[in-house]
Amino acid sequence: MSRSRGLTRADAARNVAARRRVPSPPPPLTERELEVILLAAEGCGYTEIAGRLHMSRATVKNHLVTIRAKLEARNTTHAVAIVVGRNAEQ
C-alpha cells in the first residue's frame, strides 16, 4: 500500500469522488537543499554544514526554513525523517 502524506490510494479516490481537494505532493527540494538536509541527517550543525558547503550559517538556516516549509515539517528532525523515508522508498 502506497502512502503519501497519510493518504492511501483509496482515501485519495474517495476524496476525488467527493470532489474534495486532494493534497498535492510537496514541491521537490533543490539539489542544494537536498545537500543541506542530508548533512543535517548526518548530525552536522549549522556551522559544519556551512563550512562543508562553503556558505554562511544564515544561508544554512534559510535553506532549512525553506525545506521545512516545502515538506510541511514540524522541525528539522521531522524534515530529515521525511527525506530519509522518501529516499528509502526509491
ChimeraX attribute file (.defattr): number of C-alpha atoms within 10 A of each C-alpha:
attribute: neighborCount
match mode: 1-to-1
recipient: residues
	/A:1	6
	/A:2	9
	/A:3	10
	/A:4	14
	/A:5	13
	/A:6	9
	/A:7	14
	/A:8	13
	/A:9	13
	/A:10	10
	/A:11	13
	/A:12	18
	/A:13	14
	/A:14	13
	/A:15	15
	/A:16	12
	/A:17	9
	/A:18	9
	/A:19	9
	/A:20	11
	/A:21	9
	/A:22	13
	/A:23	11
	/A:24	8
	/A:25	10
	/A:26	12
	/A:27	10
	/A:28	11
	/A:29	16
	/A:30	11
	/A:31	8
	/A:32	12
	/A:33	17
	/A:34	17
	/A:35	15
	/A:36	22
	/A:37	25
	/A:38	16
	/A:39	19
	/A:40	20
	/A:41	17
	/A:42	9
	/A:43	12
	/A:44	15
	/A:45	13
	/A:46	18
	/A:47	14
	/A:48	15
	/A:49	23
	/A:50	19
	/A:51	12
	/A:52	11
	/A:53	13
	/A:54	10
	/A:55	12
	/A:56	14
	/A:57	16
	/A:58	12
	/A:59	14
	/A:60	24
	/A:61	16
	/A:62	13
	/A:63	20
	/A:64	21
	/A:65	14
	/A:66	14
	/A:67	25
	/A:68	20
	/A:69	15
	/A:70	15
	/A:71	20
	/A:72	14
	/A:73	16
	/A:74	10
	/A:75	14
	/A:76	16
	/A:77	15
	/A:78	14
	/A:79	22
	/A:80	22
	/A:81	13
	/A:82	17
	/A:83	19
	/A:84	14
	/A:85	11
	/A:86	11
	/A:87	9
	/A:88	8
	/A:89	8
	/A:90	5
